[in-house]
């Protein structure tokens, strides 16, 4: 809704981190995310490479499904 309200000149996206120690061994990448990884995802969404992405939530959870 916010992306539709603010577009086309403003992109609206979200990051959904999946940091939970109890599921570390259940992720496809067998580990927890890092602050640097989250920063890289944010930098990507702010870059020209993501110029055609808006209204999305990028789940950063090591391959862990967003709903268990």
Contact map, one row per residue, 1 for C-alpha under 8 A:
11111000000000000000000000000000000000000000000000000010000000000000
11111100000100000000000000000000000000000000000000000010000000000000
11111110011110000000000000000000000000000000000000000110000000000000
11111111000000000000000000000000000000000000000000000010000000000000
11111110000000000000000000000000000000000000000000000000000000000000
01111111111100000000000000000000000000000000000000000000000000000000
00111111111000000000000000000000000000000000000000000000000000000000
00010111111000000000000000000000000000000000000000000000000000000000
00000111111000000000000000000000000000000000000000000000000000000000
00100111111100000000000000000000000000000000000000000000000000000000
00100111111110000000000000000000000000000000000000101110000000000000
01100100011111000000000000000000000000000000000000000111000000000000
00100000001111100000000000000000000000000000100000001111110000000000
00000000000111110000000000000000000000000000000000000011110000000000
00000000000011111000000000000000000000001100000000000000111100000000
00000000000001111100000000000000000000000000000000000000111110000000
00000000000000111110000000000000100001000000000000000000001110000000
00000000000000011111000000000000100000000000000000000000001111010000
00000000000000001111100000000001100000000000000000000000000010000000
00000000000000000111111100000001000000000000000000000000000000000000
00000000000000000011111100000001000000000000000000000000000000000000
00000000000000000001111110000000000000000000000000000000000000000000
00000000000000000001111111100000000000000000000000000000000000000000
00000000000000000001111111100111000000000000000000000000000000000000
00000000000000000000011111100110000000000000000000000000000000000000
00000000000000000000001111110100000000000000000000000000000000010000
00000000000000000000001111111110000000000000000000000000000011110000
00000000000000000000000001111100000000000000000000000000000001110000
00000000000000000000000000111110000000000000000000000000000001100000
00000000000000000000000111111111000000000000000000000000000001000000
00000000000000000000000110101111100000000000000000000000000001000000
00000000000000000011100100000111110000000000000000000000000011000000
00000000000000001110000000000011111011000000000000000000000111000000
00000000000000000000000000000001111111000000000000000000000000000000
00000000000000000000000000000000111111100000000000000000000000000000
00000000000000000000000000000000011111110000000000000000000000000000
00000000000000000000000000000000111111111000000000000000000000000000
00000000000000001000000000000000111111111100000000000000000100000000
00000000000000000000000000000000001111111110000000000000000000000000
00000000000000000000000000000000000111111111000000000000000000000000
00000000000000100000000000000000000011111111100000000000000000000000
00000000000000100000000000000000000001111111110000000000000000000000
00000000000000000000000000000000000000111111111000000000000000000000
00000000000000000000000000000000000000011111111111000000000000000000
00000000000010000000000000000000000000001111111011101000000000000000
00000000000000000000000000000000000000000111111101000000000000000000
00000000000000000000000000000000000000000011111111100000000000000000
00000000000000000000000000000000000000000001011111100000000000000000
00000000000000000000000000000000000000000001101111110000000000000000
00000000000000000000000000000000000000000001111111111000000000000000
00000000001000000000000000000000000000000000101111111000000000000000
00000000000000000000000000000000000000000000000011111100000000000000
00000000001010000000000000000000000000000000100001111111000000000000
00100000001110000000000000000000000000000000000000011111000000000000
11110000001111000000000000000000000000000000000000001111100000000000
00000000000111000000000000000000000000000000000000001111110000000000
00000000000011110000000000000000000000000000000000000011111000000000
00000000000011110000000000000000000000000000000000000001111100000000
00000000000000111100000000000000000000000000000000000000111110000100
00000000000000111100000000000000100001000000000000000000011111100000
00000000000000011110000000100001100000000000000000000000001111111100
00000000000000000100000000111111100000000000000000000000000111110000
00000000000000000000000000111000000000000000000000000000000111111000
00000000000000000100000001110000000000000000000000000000000011111100
00000000000000000000000000000000000000000000000000000000000010111111
00000000000000000000000000000000000000000000000000000000001010011111
00000000000000000000000000000000000000000000000000000000000000001111
00000000000000000000000000000000000000000000000000000000000000001111
